[in-house]
Amino acid sequence: MRTPSLLALSIALVACASPVTPAPDAGSDAALEASLGACGLPSSGVCRGQTYGYCEGTEVVELDCASTGGRCASIAGADFVACLQPVGASCRTVVPHGSHSHLVFQYCDGPTAGCLQDREGGRCVADLGACVDTDIDSCRGQRIISNCRAGQAIAIDCASIGARCDAAARACVGVPLGAPCDRVRRRCAEGTSCQMNRGDVTGVCVAPGADAGADAAPEAGSDAAVDASSDVSSG
C-alpha cells in the first residue's frame, strides 16, 4: 500500500484545524448587529414615520422631516435614508459657527433632483441630473456643479447672478457689481473685485479700490474656502 506523503498529511491536518466561518445570513442577528451604529440605530439611518433618526457618536439624533415640508425616505441610488426636501423648497442653510458661518445643504426628493443655488439662496429643482465626482466644476448650460453627494448635484445658477458658466475657468465668470461672489466659483467681472468679510460664506462684487484684499483668495481652511471649493452638506 502506498504511504501518504508528509505534504498530503500536513494539508489534511490544516483543513481539519481551520474550518471556514460562513458570513452571517442577511437579516440574521449577527448581520443586523454588524450594520448598527454606535447608538444602536442602523448605520444607514432609519425612518419612523416622517422622523429621521441617526447616530452621532453614541447619541441618537432625530429630525422631524415634515417640519420643513420634507419626508423621510431612502435616496435614489443610495444605501441610506435622509430627510428629502420637495422640489421648490429651500435646500441651503447658513449656519453660524463661532466667528464664521458655513453652509448646510439638504437632500432633494426625486431621481434627478438637486440643490440649485441662485441669488436668493438655494432651492430644490427636479432637473439638475445625476452626478458623480468627475462632474464637479463642470458646466451644465449656465449652471456649474459645485459638489456631488449620493448621486445628487449641488450647483450654482450663473445666470441668476448675471454671470455665465465658463468651462475653462471652472466658474461663473463676469459677476456684475452688487452680485454675490466668492472668488473661486463666482468670479467678479474684470476691473471689479469681491469684497468678503472674514467668516462670510459669500461676498459682493464692488468697484475698484473698495476692497483692499480683493485679489486674495479665501484663507485656506476658512468657511469661505470650504464653501467655494466643496460645500458642506448634511441630510
Protein Blocks (a to p, Z undefined) as FASTA:
>chain_A
ZZddfklmmmmmmmmmmccdddddehiaklmmmmpcfkopafkbpaehjaccddehjacc
dddfklnopacdddehiabdcddddehiacbdcddehjbccddddddedjkbccdddfkl
paddfklopadfklgopaehjaccfbdeehiacdddfklnopacdfklopaehiaehiac
ehlmmccdehiacdddehiabdcdddehkamklmpccdehiaklmmmmnopadZZ
